[in-house]
């Protein structure tokens, strides 16, 4: 008995859920509320502690893992491709997720621009929590909501891609993505993330109804794509990355980064295209290129040529085409112009024509391939090349570094060249009512083609004025040149009015041409009226044309910061004219 140890005293477990009075008296409380039994018997005040639920801190996500590995609970490296993505050949994309990433996103903008059915879509603002109703064209309402900068999924993504191919795809010159091949890759989940982001960003800014929320959403997608794309192209790139960068250049040109990002992106596009020798594709690459087993279906021979031509077109339009801004030499191109849309969609290997008629194509006629007609966009490219030559001549004339006689001779030669380009347009592409119906699915391209064609003669007229005003013996020609410029400006207004009547999605570059035509109609009639009293600067024809031009400038200015700047100048010009 003496060796037995005393039995350890058990610890009394006391609850902490009793009332405060019983716990202070150290007696058991039956926890009956609002007054427990012990307090009721003793006629005491029964007070209770305030309930405070312990809040559990949210689990911190692994910020170093890429998106694909985070779904599989794997850890990746921050500065390099993770092992899992490298082994599976996946694109390793890391997304920074802020604390407020679960806040309600902006509204969805879906469906093609051609559908006229409207429904109400509720928009949630992540900053103010306000709810607004927007009237948007749509086939059905998408229930998928994605945070800003995140790639949407499901029907929302499909509808935005469809909107891209019904609007931005027809801008000049961006028709290098094969719609059917892209749709198949999208279904298989093998499409480039950056290219898709730039497509839906462009579709939302230029094709969807304009609201502050839609523009913010488009900018977030563009920032996500460009932020990932730029560092990678300095490590290695391909034609798909060039496609995305071309869309990025076009996008930044119209969101206010014209003199910074857009210029630099244009230079990158040119060097990438030249490094891959796409401007000499028909001479550089073998006849059996590409192998469909190793390359993306987006990289067909025709698509690669179109990427090169897109680089040429966007370079030609840099800074309005001003001399000295271009980085591409038109004479360095040794590839055929784009084929018709049916041959492109059908993946037919065909032969077309070079940029300059009469030039011999390299390594395309040896295969005895069938000949195909030129696409409408091919004539836009020829017009852009002629416009480039006209702007270069106008630059020479403005600096007055050569004699009037030499400039006059060069002007006549350039006018003959322009007339030849103008007359080479086939009948099926003439601006007549039947062709407006024939090309109703591509009116965006059709309208742009004819606006640029009229702008050719406006540029030549400006150069002629700079030459003739220097020589008193040619003063009699000045009035005729002014009348011709007014005629061409009225033609631009007529073309634009047809686009307004058909409610098409306008290429933003048309806003620049509309502004040039507007300046002519505001000031040239007044100059003529000072010499000829029979000229009425406020004639009904002029007023109607000015109305159409003002309408399109103000419409495009809502989507393009560059055109918005021109709109402010236009307001000043209109004030001067009225006064």
Secondary structure as UniProt FT lines:
FT   TURN            2..3
FT   HELIX           20..25
FT   HELIX           37..41
FT   TURN            42..43
FT   TURN            63..64
FT   HELIX           67..71
FT   TURN            72..73
FT   HELIX           83..88
FT   HELIX           99..102
FT   TURN            113..114
FT   STRAND          118..124
FT   TURN            126..128
FT   STRAND          131..137
FT   TURN            148..149
FT   HELIX           154..166
FT   HELIX           168..170
FT   TURN            172..173
FT   TURN            175..176
FT   HELIX           179..188
FT   HELIX           193..206
FT   HELIX           212..233
FT   TURN            234..235
FT   HELIX           239..254
FT   TURN            255..256
FT   HELIX           258..262
FT   HELIX           263..275
FT   TURN            276..277
FT   HELIX           278..280
FT   HELIX           281..284
FT   TURN            287..288
FT   TURN            292..294
FT   TURN            297..298
FT   HELIX           301..316
FT   HELIX           318..321
FT   TURN            323..324
FT   HELIX           330..332
FT   HELIX           341..345
FT   TURN            346..347
FT   TURN            357..358
FT   TURN            365..368
FT   HELIX           376..399
FT   HELIX           404..423
FT   HELIX           427..429
FT   HELIX           433..438
FT   HELIX           440..442
FT   HELIX           443..468
FT   TURN            469..470
FT   HELIX           472..474
FT   HELIX           476..501
FT   TURN            502..503
FT   HELIX           509..529
FT   TURN            530..531
FT   TURN            533..534
FT   TURN            537..538
FT   HELIX           540..557
FT   TURN            558..559
FT   HELIX           561..578
//
